[in-house]
Amino acid sequence: MDAADLDRQARTLSGCIPPFLVSRLLELGYSEEVEVRSRDGEWSCARAWAQLLSDQGRQAEALEVLSPYVATGWWPAARAQAQLLESWGRAEEAIVLARPYTEVGGLPLEFFARLLARHGRTDEAVTRLSAGMEDWVLATALVDIAEGTGRDEEVAALLAARIPAQHRCDSPWCCRGLDPDTAIGLLAAIRERQGRIDEAIALLHTRQLITSVNNHDQLADLLARHDRIEELRAYAATEDLGDAARRLAEVLEERGDVEGAIAVYRQADRPGAHDPNSAFGLAQLLARHGRGGEAIDVMRGQADAHVGDDWILHALSGLYLDQGRPEEGLAHLDALAAARGCEEDWDLYWIRLPLIAARDGVDEAIARARSHPEGSTSYAAPHIAELLAGAGRTEEAVAVLEQHAPANRIDLAGHLINLGRVKDAVALLQQRDSEPVSPVWTGSLFNDPLF
């Protein structure tokens, strides 16, 4: 094995056994297969098997499994071994192992610094991270690690220096690394934990671009944490991504004010009030409180307004299924298809298959799928196989997928494992397509090429 091959496995999940199928092998009792493959260059098997040995107290054997992978110099393998060593109380060995990888900065340095901090070497961690403030990952780790060390003001000064008085980014690509908006958010986090809530709020109001990360708005979350509901309500009325309104609705729902939460989503004059994501949040809220019919009405309106938007149709179909109304769901999908005035492509057509199965049975759904012009394609096969497997007809699902084995290798392997045909599944997964060899990712966010 070598680092390039291991990196290819982790990056593409092709030509190898992917992690979720390794988990399935273990769940179904095929641990011997995982053990064999762990010694045969299969990284996901090695990681899972080493963890299993660790859980059984077999530390030396766990290290033996990982050692050839670590010997390649590949960072994820070294990180996995360091994590095991730390979990066994052997932190100093973990630190020694991880230290050489920190030269590239990025994620290896973040891991190393957090490891140092967890074991009483916070000063060294802060010093190392302070030198890498241009990397937002390292800056975030620095803010986390500095908590409780008495060095908040030192870190705050470093962050303030990254917030130019006259410049704000006008696009996400303006400033590489630690951009001003991210620095504002980190500085606000420090001010909040210092109890300087008003200052943190004022800072967050100065952001220009980055107000939401992973569908969470830092200001909205801060206001909710400190029970400043009226301020959150005012912010939700102006924040145009809708994340503040969602957070307000969550707080009200948690307090038992379901009608108030619904009213937030239905406030017609707030920014993003008619956005499909906001409508979906409202539909989920209604469904959670036994108002499935109203939830369907909400998403029907979105489906009518955004004809052919697949995720909206998925959400609407799921609601019809949950409410036991497949007939109405199919009628509405048919009406939308007729409005488009053309043959419905497979990427929209297959959404109706669970509804057909619920109304008319699996065989009818499969017959309808196969009658579609694209029903015999490789990308239709997994949907047909899913219907069959859901009805307990796994052998038939395998037969469908085998007609397009290269394109549906992972789906087919999963069904083969369920049937106990583990050797066949592994052989299928280990087939490799010809592909260019990409440079090994070092873990640095800014020194490696983007593509």
Secondary structure, DSSP 8 states (H G I E B T S, - for coil): --HHHHHHHHHH--SS--HHHHHHHHHTT-HHHHHHHHTTT-HHHHHHHHHHHHHTT-HHHHHHHHHHHHTTT-HHHHHHHHHHHHHTT-HHHHHHHHGGGGGG-HHHHHHHHHHHHHTT-HHHHHHHHHTTTTSHHHHHHHHHHHTTTT-HHHHHHHHHTTS-SS---SSTTSS-SS-HHHHHHHHHHHHHHTT-HHHHHHHHTT-SS---BTTB-HHHHHHHHTT-HHHHHHHHTT-TTSHHHHHHHHHHHHTT-HHHHHHHHT-TTSTTTT-HHHHHHHHHHHHHTT-HHHHHHHHHHHHHHSTT-HHHHHHHHHHHHHTT-HHHHHHHHHHHHHHHTS---HHHHGGGHHHHHHHH-HHHHHHHHHHSTTTTSTTTHHHHHHHHHHTT-HHHHHHHHHTTTTTTHHHHHHHHHHTT-HHHHHHHHT------------S-SSSS---
